[in-house]
Structure formats: structure tokens, C-alpha cells
Amino acid sequence: MTDTSTTTSVPAGPAGGAGSVARRQVLCGALLLGGAAGIGVLASCGGPSSTPGTATSSDPGAPSASPGTPLATLADVPVGGGTIVTTPAGDAVLLVRPVAGTVKAYNPTCPHQGSRVQAPVDGVMTCPSHGSRFRATDGSVVRGPAVRPLREIAVTLTGQRIALA
């Protein structure tokens, strides 16, 4: 089955910005209103049941490498840009430096359909498959079809060394 996500504009949310909702979400919400008859169908509407936030060791989006695992040095991650590194355990981690003194890490898997997002350009990371865009500063969605942010991965910066936290 091919997902032909169509978006529908919705009124501005609490933060004041206009949002969009995928057709699948609208249909799934309508099923909720249908009562018990819609429960069997509702199970097929959702994606992963994880909530947005920082990945942890029990989180399927978290790297399987141990805390303290070195990922890169500051010289490997350009200011305003980023790079995807692979841990010794084979996990991909997207490292970004939105500004000189900040390093962020994300699981580079797009929450829409699992493609790998690209390193940021002009502060935005883009999924090449369907065009979802995410802010490098916090992983939040700039433009869908993705509706969930990228999963943040905790890292530490010690001197010039970036490692898993």
C-alpha cells in the first residue's frame, strides 16, 4: 500500500504557528469518534508509539553503543552544519553545530517513513524521500509530512571530543 499523505491546514496552534495534519491522522481521529466499532481499524492508523524527546537506552531510537563512546571531534562538525557518523555498534548519529558553542545529536531516521535525513543546510535538515524538514537547533518539524521531531540523542562535549552521554 502506498501512503499518499495529503495535508490539511488547521488553525494556528498554541504557539501561534499554523500547522498541518496528515490525511491519515484526520481519518484516525474520525475513527475515534466512531466508538468501539472503529477500534480494530484504529490500530492500523498509528506509527511508532514513542513520544518525542531525547532518546534513552530503552528507546528504540537510541544508539546501542555505550555511554562515553567517542563519536567525533569538533573539527569534524562544521559550525552551521553537521555530519552523520557511525558508532562502533553500527548506529548512525547525526551531529550538528547550530552555533559555535553547541553540539546536538539526533537519530537521523525520519519519523515519517524511515529515510535518513541529510546534514543541515541553513539550519534545516531535510529528508530526501518526502521533503520533511527539521530545525537543527532542536529537531522540531519545520515542514511535513513528518509530524514528530527527530529523536535527540544525548552527547557530551569534553574539550574537542564529542561522545555519547
N, C-alpha and C positions, 0 to 999 in steps of 0.2 A: 504494500500500500504506500502511496506517495503522499507525503504531508504537504499540502498546498496551503500553507499558512497565509491567511488573509488578515489584515489588521483593521480594526475599527477604532476610530477616535473616541475617546471618553473625556469627560470633563476634567479640568485641572484637578490634580490631587492635592493633599495637604501641603506639599512643598511648593505648590503653585505652578508646577510644570504640567504641560499636557502629557497624557500617557496614551498608550495603545494596548490593545488586548488582542491576542491571537484568537482566531475564529474558534479553535478547539477549546480555549478557555471559556468563551461565551457559551458554547454548546454544553460544556461540562457544568457550568453554573446553572444553566437551564434545567439540566437533569436533576440537580439538587432540589429544584422547586417541584419536580415531579414526584417526590416522595420515594417510598420503598421500591416502586417499580423501576426507578432509574438506578438503583444501587448496583446491580450487576453490570450495567453498562458503564457506570461511573468509574469502576476500577480500571478501565482501559483508557481513561482520559488523562491521567497524570503522568508526569515524568518521574524522575527520581524524587523520593520523599524527603531528601535532605533540605535543611534550611540554609539560607545564605549565611556566610560568615567565614571565620578562619578555620581552615582545615586542621583536624587533630588526628592523632594516631588511630582512633577508631573510625575516622571518617574515610569513606571510600575515595575521596578526592585528595587525601593526604599522601605524601610520598612514603614509601615503605622503608626508606633509609633512616638510620638512627639520628637522633638529635646530635648536633655537633659535626655532622657530615659536611665537609667543605664543598661549596658549590662553585665559587668563582672569586675573583678579586675585583675591587672597584674598577681597576683598569679594563676589565672585561665588559663592563656595563656602561655605555656612554650616557652622559647626562642628557636627559630629554629622550632617551631611547631605552633599549633593552636587548636582551638576548635570551634564547632558550638553551638551558643546559640540561644534561642528563646525569642523574645521580649514579653512583656505583651499582645501585639496585635496579637501574634501568628506568627510573621515573623521570618524566620531563618536568622541568620547573622553569617558568618564565620570570626572569629577573628584570626589574625596571628601575630606573632612577629618574623619577619625575623632576626632581631638583637635586642640586649637588649634594646635600647632606642627607638624602633619603634613599633608602633601598627598599623596594617592595617585591614580594614574590607571589606568584599566582600559579594555580594549576592551569595550564594553557588550553585545556579542553573546553570548548564552547559548550555551555549548558543547553543550547538549543538542540543540536544533534550530534555532538561529539567530535567535530572537526577541531583541528589545532589552530588557535588564533595566532596572528603574526605579532612580532615585536612592535611596540608603539611607534607611530609616526605622528608628530604634532600632538602628543599627549593622548592618543587614542589607539587602542589595539583593535584590529579588525579580523573577523572570521572570514576567510576566503570563500566559504561554501555558500552562505546566505546573506552575508553583509552585516551581521550583528556587529555593533561597535561598543567598546568598553573603555571607561576612563582609566588611565594608567595610575592615577593617584589613589583610587580605591576599588577598582574593578567593577564599578557600577555600570549598568546598561545606559548607553547614550542613545542607541537605536536598535530595535529588534530586527528579527523576530525573537531573539532570546528575551526572556522576561526575568531571568535570575542573573545575578552578577557572577563574575569569575570567582572561584574559590581562592581566598587568600591563604598563603602558606607562611607560617611564622619563620622568620630568619633573624639571625643576629649578625651584627657588624662589629668585628674586633680588629681594630687597625684597618688594614686594607682587605681583610678576609671576610667573605660572606659565607655563612654556614646555616644549616637547618637549626632551628631553635628547639 
